[in-house]
């Protein structure tokens, strides 16, 4: 077994362990930290595939920005863990069905001939001036431009749907209406009152 193969199996084992702990850890902060470990390990696997740009983006964007923000949100929220665990086992049967389908799909792909060593050999060494960033951009905006646009639309729809599902109308919530702010006039905000000057009682000078 070569050194690169040993590193791959080590990273793969760490990635599987971290992914399993993401869904089994009882503390949400621990789950987020294990997800960070999974992202970093996946970046190491990208490095082994000579996809340095994807590895750097995975670390900078997801680990350095998304997961740090997620950790701050989880740590600042007052999450009642006991209430979250209520009715946990009610979803065991649907979860097992979904997990079984996912395992079957992964086994069908990994055990097929397309992902074998013959179908997907080791990437050939690239010259020193090779840029996988340029190659990735060329493929995304030429051969895979339509799937890329479809994925962008799906992500936009998912963001809008998530906001719509989490938006709740509350009577005590305060918000601003930009349309009304634009239409406002000076007379609606400021009222000048003319008040006559008054002299102190007695009319004498203060000594």
C-alpha positions, 0 to 999 in steps of 0.5 A: 500500500502506497503512502497516498493510498494510506492517507486516503483511507485515513481521511475517509475513515475520519470523514465517515466518523465525523459525518456519523457524529454530526447526526448522533451527537446530542449537543448541537455545538458538538454536531457543528464542530464535527461538521467542521472536521468533516469539511476539513477532511473532505478538503484533504481528499480534494487535495489528493485528487489535485483539486486544490481550488475546490479544497481551498474554497471548501475550507475558506467558505464553509469552514471559515464563514458558514460554519463559524456563523452557524456556531455563533447562532447555535451558541447564542440561541437558548435551545431546549434539548429536552424539548427537541428530543420529544417525539424523536423516535416517532420518525424512526421508521421514515428515517430508516426508509430514507437511509435505506434508499440512500445506502442503496443508491450509494452502493449502486454507484460505488459497486458499478463499473463507472467508479472502479479503478478501471473506470476512474483511474488516478488523475495524471500528473499536471504540469507546473503551470496548470490551473485547475481554477481556469479549467473548472471555470471553462467547464462550468461555463461551456459544457455544464452551463445549463446544469449550473444555471438550473442548480443556481435557480434551485438554490434560489428557490430553496432560499426563498422557501426557507425564508417563507417557512420560517417567517411568522407574523407576530402582533408585537413584531416591528418592521419598516415599510420602505414604500411608506418611508419614500412617500413621507413628507415634511408635514407628516413628520415635523409640525411647527408651533408658534408660541408667543413669548412670555415675560416672567411674572412681576416684571422685575429684574432678577438680582 
